[in-house]
Amino acid sequence: MVKTIEVEFRGQLSKKKYAELDIFFNKYGKFKTFKERVLIDYSCFIPGEELTSRTKDIRLRVTNKVPEIIVKVGKFGGSEMRKELSVLTNIGEFDKLVEIFGLLGLKKGVLCFRKSKVYDYKGIEFALVEVPGHSYYFEAEMMVHTRSDKSKAQKHILDVCKDLGLKTFDDDGFYAYIERLNKESNEVFEFKNHKKDYFKKRFKL
């Protein structure tokens, strides 16, 4: 059975803690990948799916040049348990996906750029995420088969985070951080301003 339910916690990191964790996971964990990601989060501009009330997360993203349609269903917050559905497409097709979404009525979203180093540690996927020129945070994630597995996964993640000296966001702290990113780092993307091959040219996609 494919694991489609994502259990995830996040928390902010100082630059120093980010560097310390990078060294620690390189020594005691297993490095998986480095990701450069561009994403458009359409959810905040869908009526009824605002930041603090959303239950659907609709995005286009491209990771290491590979475009993806991704939908997550469930509560959005500092800690989450959401069903995740995604479809990968071909390299070079991100602008086409943006155009398709625009023609379907998804015309406005939050545009983000992230860099992350991803490790496996004690059965948890840890992503050390850099918001270039702004800040750092971590994501600690496990995928499970059913909702009945949730509590066990949540406890394991929180125990490991505690051992590592990591503080996870509560919902209010997470929403405040996202709002700060939206004001200070992220951009608003509007489909009406999209030109042919815009993302390909800007981000070398």
C-alpha positions in Angstrom: 0.0 0.0 0.0 1.4 3.4 -1.0 1.8 5.8 1.9 -0.2 8.9 1.0 -0.8 10.6 4.4 1.8 13.1 5.4 2.5 13.8 9.1 4.7 16.9 9.4 6.1 19.4 11.9 8.0 22.6 11.2 10.0 25.0 13.2 12.2 28.0 12.6 16.0 27.8 12.8 18.7 30.3 13.4 21.5 30.3 10.9 23.8 28.8 13.6 21.3 26.0 14.4 20.9 25.3 10.6 24.6 24.9 10.2 24.9 22.7 13.3 22.1 20.4 12.1 23.6 20.1 8.7 26.9 18.9 10.3 25.0 16.5 12.7 22.8 14.9 10.0 25.8 14.5 7.7 27.5 12.5 10.5 24.6 10.6 12.0 21.9 10.6 9.3 21.7 9.8 5.6 21.8 12.6 3.1 19.0 12.2 0.5 19.1 15.2 -1.8 19.6 18.9 -2.3 16.5 20.7 -3.6 16.1 24.0 -5.4 12.3 24.7 -5.6 10.1 27.3 -7.1 6.4 27.1 -6.2 3.2 28.9 -6.7 0.7 28.4 -3.8 -2.8 29.3 -5.1 -4.6 28.4 -2.0 -4.6 31.8 -0.2 -6.5 33.4 -3.1 -9.2 30.7 -3.3 -12.3 31.8 -1.3 -12.7 29.9 1.9 -9.1 28.6 1.7 -7.3 31.5 3.4 -4.1 31.0 5.4 -5.7 30.1 8.8 -8.7 28.2 7.4 -7.6 26.2 4.5 -8.3 22.5 4.1 -7.0 22.3 0.5 -3.5 23.2 -0.5 -3.2 23.6 -4.3 0.2 24.2 -5.8 2.4 24.1 -8.8 6.0 23.5 -8.0 9.2 22.6 -9.8 12.0 20.9 -7.9 15.5 20.5 -9.4 13.8 21.4 -12.8 11.1 18.7 -12.5 7.5 20.3 -12.5 4.8 18.9 -10.3 1.1 19.4 -9.6 0.5 18.9 -5.9 -2.7 18.9 -3.8 -2.8 18.4 -0.1 -6.1 17.8 1.8 -6.4 18.5 5.5 -5.7 21.2 8.1 -2.8 23.5 7.3 -0.7 24.6 10.3 2.4 24.2 12.3 1.8 20.5 12.6 -0.2 18.6 10.0 -1.6 15.3 8.9 -2.7 15.7 5.3 -3.5 13.5 2.3 -1.0 14.3 -0.4 -1.6 13.8 -4.1 1.0 14.7 -6.8 1.7 14.2 -10.4 5.2 14.8 -11.9 5.4 16.2 -15.4 8.3 16.7 -17.9 11.2 19.0 -17.5 10.5 22.3 -19.3 6.7 22.2 -18.9 6.3 24.4 -15.8 5.2 27.4 -17.8 2.6 25.2 -19.6 1.2 24.1 -16.2 1.0 27.7 -15.1 -1.0 28.5 -18.3 -3.3 25.5 -17.8 -4.0 26.6 -14.2 -4.6 30.1 -15.4 -7.1 29.0 -18.0 -8.9 26.9 -15.4 -9.4 30.0 -13.2 -6.4 29.8 -10.9 -4.9 33.2 -11.7 -3.2 34.4 -8.5 -0.8 32.8 -6.1 2.1 33.2 -3.7 5.4 32.7 -5.5 8.2 31.3 -3.4 11.8 30.1 -3.9 13.5 27.7 -1.5 16.7 25.7 -1.1 16.8 22.7 1.1 19.0 19.8 2.2 17.1 16.6 2.9 18.2 13.9 5.3 16.8 10.7 6.7 17.3 10.4 10.5 15.7 7.8 12.7 13.0 7.1 10.1 12.1 10.8 9.7 12.7 12.9 6.7 14.3 16.2 7.8 14.5 19.1 5.4 16.7 22.0 6.4 15.2 24.8 4.4 16.8 28.2 3.4 14.6 31.1 2.4 17.3 32.9 0.4 18.2 36.3 1.9 15.7 35.9 4.7 15.6 32.9 7.2 15.8 29.2 7.9 13.4 26.5 9.1 13.1 22.8 9.3 10.5 20.3 8.2 10.2 16.9 9.9 8.0 14.5 8.0 6.8 10.9 8.0 4.5 9.3 5.5 1.9 6.8 6.9 -0.7 4.4 5.4 -3.7 5.3 7.5 -4.9 7.9 9.9 -4.7 5.4 12.7 -0.9 5.5 12.3 -0.9 9.3 13.0 -0.4 9.4 16.8 2.6 7.0 16.7 4.3 9.1 13.9 3.5 12.4 15.7 5.0 11.1 19.0 8.1 9.8 17.3 8.8 13.1 15.4 8.2 15.2 18.5 10.5 13.0 20.7 13.3 13.2 18.1 12.9 16.9 17.7 13.1 17.3 21.5 16.3 15.3 21.6 17.7 17.6 18.9 16.7 20.7 20.8 14.2 21.7 18.1 11.1 23.7 18.9 8.2 23.1 16.6 5.7 25.8 15.5 2.2 26.0 17.1 -0.4 27.2 14.6 -0.2 30.8 15.7 3.5 30.9 15.4 3.4 29.2 12.0 0.8 31.5 10.6 2.8 34.5 11.8 6.0 33.2 10.2 4.2 32.6 6.9 2.7 36.1 7.0 6.2 37.5 7.6 7.5 35.6 4.6 4.7 36.8 2.4 5.5 40.4 3.4 9.3 40.2 3.3 10.3 37.4 0.9 7.6 35.8 -1.1 6.0 37.5 -4.2 2.4 37.6 -5.5 2.1 36.0 -8.9 -0.7 37.1 -11.2 -1.4 35.1 -14.4 -2.3 38.3 -16.3 1.4 39.3 -16.1 2.7 35.9 -17.3 4.7 36.0 -20.5 5.8 33.1 -22.7 8.6 31.1 -21.0 8.7 33.5 -18.0 9.7 30.9 -15.5 12.0 29.2 -17.9 13.9 32.4 -18.4 13.8 33.7 -14.9 14.7 30.5 -13.0 16.5 28.6 -15.8 13.8 25.9 -15.9 
